[in-house]
Amino acid sequence: MIVGDLLHLDDLDIRLAWGTPDLLDRPVTGLSSTDLQDPARYLQPGELVLTGLVWWQPADASGALRFATALRSAGVAALLAGEGTHGSVPDSLADACRTHGIPLLTVPAGVSFRAVTDRVYLRLWGDLRAGAQDTAAIPETVRHELLDLLHADAGAGEVLAHAVGRLGVPDCSITTAGGRAVATTATTAATAATAASATATALPPAGRGDTGLPVGPQDGSPFDGWRLRPHQRSAAAEPALQALAELLAPLAARAHADAGARRRAAGRLLDALAGEAGLGEPLAACGLGGAESLVAVTARIDGGRAGEPGAAPSDGPPAAWAAHALAEALHPLGAPYAAGTDRDGRSAALVAAPVEQVAERLRRARPALQGRLTGRRTLRVGVGPAAPPAPAALRAALVQARYVLEGSAGPVGSAAELDSLDGLLRGIPPEVTAAFHARLLAPLTAHDRENSVSLLGTLAVFLDHDGSWSRTAEALCIHVNTVHYRIRRIEELTGRSLARLRDRLDLRTALLCAPQPTRAQAPAPAPVQAR
């Protein structure tokens, strides 16, 4: 598809405000809707940009030029401006587009942006390669029936069921790359169980071959994109299944565009949360406007090697992958959520569901999502508390979720688990805890290197037994007088008194801050006779 094709969609009445013939020949890769003044970071090269011009203000003389500059920096193919907000496209915008060489097309007030989006993606992914062998596997009448369903905005389940019934191919399911079911033709409990089993077995770990047929855009994320999975393999049905995957591409493209729009809206919400702007409009744009409380969730994918497919220059995967994984995991909850990436590249989500349900859902979904990652990549998730939809409360909840993400012992941590000093310390950078450990206990470490008696071990056992002299002596198999001697020596070397609760807490914390892998308590020393 090229930009000029938009002018020939008669039912939309899109018109050219400015553009040269060579610019109208630009290829189109996708479409994004925006009403931000500077949407550059949300756009991809070759995209069409659809805007309602809500951002434009007549008093702002440079607003149109700033907007066009952002579009040029993103390398977009063209701008489609709606006339519904202001009645017409402002001349300043046409001038700015002319300055930056961006084709400008107008969308009449009576045409919905959804209609434009659907037609663009139907054109992008619905040219069915009539001369191709796999397309010819579908009778022309059936192909037109399916196209009529697509134009009528039918859902994936309806289109899939009609196709399977008319083509006589095996029952099929459509799943995401991450394994979430989108639609299935199973109609009974038995066939549904068979479909679930077939889908599960057809979803191998990444890198081991995927038997599903790709449907529509595949953007490189291991969790994004659709797959068509027959419940039974049939060589005779293979050409028709290939053609069916091609026919379903417009639905996948529409879902892909909707998912991208939701991630961008979530990113704007996270950015607003980090700033001073109000949250009313960003929350409403994400479908969270009526929520009484929201659970904060953060995620990150660690690992990856430079040169590995999908790896970022920093040797790690793209930050947005974690947002894709969160969306895949949270979707089955059936609760409103927003999952995206903020301006700093951190992935997070806000979910309108109880904390326990969110944490349980993420723990159940995580193994399958982890299986889609290659190499040493590891998906980690932190679940914060529920908070009212107010800026300060949500910011605090996100801080807690990020703290849990950094310090959880497992791949999915929850703020509810921060109920001990050890758990609290895990979220502190290891450089800080190691320095604290050395600052308080370096004299004991130096002593233990030169002596057979471990004062660090004695201190740990003494604190483990709540400062009991007799129980410490029994645990170490030494005389109680030896315990008194060692404790006095510890107090002399550290300058702390184990009779004071504050000093006991400091020394206990320092023991817990021991650098890995020696963080566990030192083993009890061999029995030593009292001196």
TORFI-392042 format. One record per residue (C-alpha): x, y, z. Coordinates in pm, whole numbers, plus 50000, padded with zeros to 5 digits. Each point is the difference from the previous one (the first is absolute). Example, Ala and Ser with C-alpha at 12.3 -4.5 7.8 and 13.67 -1.06 7.14 Angstrom:
BEGIN
512304955050780/501375034449934/
***
This chain:
BEGIN
500005000050000/501165035449923/498765033350133/498175008249677/497764969350041/498165018350277/498555024349746/498274971449819/498034986950300/496785015649873/497834992850302/502405019050231/500325031349783/503585006650112/501405030249814/503455013849930/500855033050169/503644999749896/502384975149845/502114994249694/499704969449774/503284985250125/498905003950363/496694982949922/502024969949881/501424994450349/499354964650130/497854996650311/500974976250283/497245006850253/497865026350169/500065018050336/497445023350154/501175028450220/499015033550144/503315007350169/501905031649912/503244979849974/499194963749915/503394991349847/500984973050248/496744981249944/500324998649620/501774976549759/501555007949661/497584996149710/496855003150211/496985021149921/499175023850286/496315006250070/499195030150220/496855017950108/501985032650046/498985002650366/503555011650070/499765030049763/499215034250146/499575030949778/501945021550247/503054977149979/501735012549687/502754973850007/497894970050108/499454986649647/503695002849915/501024981550318/497534972349919/501264996649643/503605000150124/499174970650227/498474981249708/503045006249781/502384987950272/497994967750024/500114994749622/496244996249954/498464995049655/497165025350022/497625018850230/496224995150000/498315028950180/496394998450111/497745029849935/497544992050278/501645020450280/500625033349824/497834996949688/503005000649770/503744993749997/501885031950100/502175016649737/502945000550242/500014962050003/500014998349621/502925024449995/501894979650261/499464967849805/501205017049682/503125012050184/500854964950118/498864980949691/497144981150170/496914992049789/496875014250167/496624983749946/496675010150154/497344977550155/496445014049985/498185006550326/497484972149941/502604972549957/501044980950313/503654993550069/499174963350058/498704997949643/503245015049870/502114976450213/498084969449887/500175009049633/503735007050017/500754966650160/497624981649774/501925014949709/503394993050156/499304964050090/496934991849791/501565000049652/499724962849975/502564993449731/497364986949763/502624983849780/501724981750285/499604962450033/498805000150360/497335026149935/498664979549712/499384972250251/496945019250122/497005001349764/499215035149881/496494999150151/501374991050345/502685026549972/497375026749931/497854987650289/502945003250238/500905034449866/496395011050052/500234988550361/503235019450044/498445031549856/497024995150232/502375001450301/499404963550092/502084985750281/502774974449965/497814971950133/497245006249747/502385002449705/501944969150106/496854979350054/498615010049659/503304992049829/500384965850162/496404991049924/500165010449636/503494986549923/499684966550177/503395003750170/500664986450353/498885019850302/502415028250070/500955024850267/501515034449974/502475007950274/502455027450069/503704992449975/499984999250379/497424971850001/496835019050095/496904987349819/498315025949776/497394977749835/499234963249947/497524979349802/499634974450282/496274997350079/499784973350272/501804993350324/501804970649841/501155019549696/500895029650219/502234977450207/501554986349681/500535035549875/501665010450323/502264969849985/500825005849634/500745036550065/502224991750295/501984974049809/500245023049699/501705026850207/503614988750047/502625021350172/501465027549784/502714988449766/498744964149973/497645004649709/496425012750006/497404979449816/497505028849992/499515019449676/500815037250040/497015022749951/500505036849922/502825022050132/502754984050206/502015027750167/502784979150151/498684998150356/499754964050121/496615008250154/498355019849718/498414989649672/497394973649917/500344963349906/497474977149829/500224965450157/498054970449855/498974974750266/500984971949763/502625000149730/498864992249645/502275002349698/496995003249772/498705030050196/503375017850015/499465022749693/496575010950126/501385006750349/502795021149852/497445019849803/497785003350308/502915014450197/500405025849724/496305008350006/500035004850377/502875024849977/497765031150007/498554988850335/503484994550138/501135033649865/497045016950165/500774982950331/503675009349959/499085036549945/497595000150295/502644984250227/502555025949889/497535028050069/499314986050348/503724997850075/500495035949884/497095011650215/501504981450297/503365016349929/498365034250010/498354990950331/503334989150148/501655031949874/497205021050151/500434981350326/503685008850004/499245037049942/497665025650144/497154996749749/496574988050107/499064963649953/496345003649907/500384999749622/502844973949985/498074976650231/496855003749791/501954993549679/501164966950151/496514989950115/500915004950367/497995031550066/497454983350230/502424978550200/499915004150379/503504985750039/502784987849774/502764974750055/503455010849882/502094973849818/503495003049853/501914975849778/503424996249845/501754974449779/503584994350107/502744984249792/500514995749629/503175002949798/501105025449743/499244987249652/497284976550121/496705005049809/498065028150164/502825009750234/500525036850068/503425016749972/500264997950378/500074961949971/496434998050123/496644995649825/497855030149904/498405015550306/496544998249840/500134961850005/499275000850372/496925021549936/498834974849738/500484972050253/497985018950264/497145005249755/499994963049909/499974989850366/497355024850116/497544996649711/498294968250133/499115018050325/497185017449815/500695031550201/500985033949854/503745005449989/502605021749832/503434985649919/502705020349830/503455015350017/500835034150142/502415025649854/502874983950193/499384966149840/498514983850311/497054976649949/497105001750243/496274993950026/497065012550204/497254974450056/496465004650134/499894966750188/500804987650353/503694996350081/499704962950074/498384992749663/502605020349813/502934983050175/498504965249952/499275006349633/503575012049936/501484969850181/497884976149793/500745017449670/503715005450053/501304964449921/498394999649654/501255035149924/503484991150123/499974970649760/499745024049708/503325016650088/503284988249855/503504998650142/500405011150359/497185025149992/497875000150313/496625016450050/499675015850346/496895016550143/499335021350306/496485004850136/499385030950210/497045008150225/496575012549897/499655037750011/497285025549925/500305016349655/501755030950136/503475010949880/501824997850334/498444966650094/500674983849662/503565013249991/500614984650342/498504966949885/502274999549693/503045007250216/499124969950216/499444978149693/503415009949860/501624993450336/498504965250006/501124994549640/503605007550099/500054980450323/497664970149968/501624966150048/497674985049736/499025010349647/496655014150118/500125020150321/497305018750188/500125029350237/497894978950233/503104978350050/502015029150142/499364988950357/503544993950123/503275018850024/501664974949767/497305005649735/500275037550037/503774999749953/499844980149675/498725030549814/503015021250097/502825000749742/502664974050090/502715026649990/498245018250284/499394969250215/503564987549947/501375033650111/497784999650311/501144964650082/503675009749970/499585032350195/498604982550308/501624965849985/503395004949835/501834996150338/498314966550058/500774988649645/503685009150048/500064981450334/498494968649848/502574999449720/502814997350256/498374978250266/498344966250019/497175014650207/497235016149792/498655031150167/497625005349709/498594965150053/499695006250374/498195032949942/497564983749759/499194971450238/499695023850298/497495021849814/498154969649865/499454988850360/498695034150110/503125008050201/499744969350224/503444991250140/499104964450091/498264991049674/502835015549799/502534979250198/497944968749940/499695007149625/503745005849966/500974971350235/502125023150214/499985011950360/497795029650085/503065019050125/501454996949650/496865016249862/500445029350242/503635003649893/499195000049629/497125024650035/502265024250190/502564996449722/497295007149738/498945031250189/503595012250025/500664995349628/496715014749874/499485027150260/496424987450048/498314986850312/497924968549961/498105010150311/498345028049798/497174991249761/501075026649750/503514985749972/498634964649973/497815011049709/502935017049828/502194969350027/497204976549893/499425022149694/503714999849921/500034961950012/497054998649759/501875023849767/502884975649949/500904999249628/498714970349803/500574970950009/501075002550362/496825017250108/498804969950196/501134997950356/503524987550045/500174963850111/500554993850366/503684997250080/501534968750138/499894997450380/502715020450165/500964997250362/499375029850223/502965022650045/
***
